[in-house]
Amino acid sequence: MANNLLEINNLTVTYGDFKIITEVSFSMKPGEIVCIAGESGCGKSTLIKAVLGIKHLGAFITEGNIILDGRDITHLSTEERRQILGTQIGYVPQNTRGSFNNIRTYDVQYQETMRSHNRKFVRSDAIDCFDRLNFPESSKLLSYQPWEMSGGMNQRMAIALAVLQGPKLMLCDEATSVLDVTSQKEVIEELAKLRDELGWSILFITHNLGVASHIADKLGVMYAGRMVEYGNIRSVLDDPIHPYTRRLLAAIPGKDRKLPLGLEGRPPLDGAEVEGCNFVPRCQFCEDKCSTKPYSLDEIVPGHFASCAQGRVDL
């Protein structure tokens, strides 16, 4: 659709011949924040790798396509890909200490990054950006080295670097998972502010539904390589349909001090290869048809999609 910034259509991604994610479809409008949640091993980071399209990361798209602002970017050449990374697609990784060089100043690393994307680095613009994001000691930050900063501050410096490059789409891969609660709050608030000011679309990968509830417009829940539920954030959190989504929510500790309901086992490694519902081994409500009905993400109520063969069940 022409009014979408990002469209992911029936995407299947493999490592070698092994499917990691399959038949994943969703879209994002300009200025929209979409969170993708699920346990480790469900394919969330693989989805990010596919959008980035960097083949040496090991992820290969074998079916479907990715459309960015009306352009098919699924199989760009290395040079074509280099031209859109940073300038049209920004990226904030889970651990920015691994992306910054710990013993070189931010000043040097900002200059090199901007130059590699054919952008001019203007120091005063960087300081203005720090001020806009309410960074402390904004005029001094570029002189520091990453090892001198906290994990939260490194994450915020990575976000600021992305702002200077001016992307339309920001990919955040577990960008708050290594941070303490206070730093998480600061980063989330800054991302939301940038969305409001710059019109960014943000694809935010997380395993924390609490983080998703504070930042997302829409929420997708992935399980073992498939999208099992997708819709407006409030609809999915307040009225979840798929048993997996419900179990994820039941596993969150509540204020009533009741113990959360755990979910035994782990997602299967071959979940994307299974014909029927791949949640069957962990689902207490499964029936015979769940193992045989081919996967599909169906609209159960307007704008709210789920892949459960039974439509809706009660815990």
Secondary structure, DSSP 8 states (H G I E B T S, - for coil): -TT-SEEEEEEEEEETTEEEEEEEEEEE-TT-EEEEE--TTSSHHHHHHHHHT-GGGS-EEEEEEEEETTEE-TT--HHHHHHHBTTTEEEE-S-GGGTS-TTS-HHHHHHHHHHHTT----HHHHHHHHHHTT-TTTTTGGGS-GGGS-HHHHHHHHHHHHHHH--SEEEEESTTTTS-HHHHHHHHHHHHHHHHHH--EEEEEES-HHHHHHH-SEEEEEETTEEEEEEEHHHHHHS--SHHHHHHHHTS--TT--------S---TTGGG-SS-TTGGG-TT--HHHHHS----EEEETTEEE--TTS----
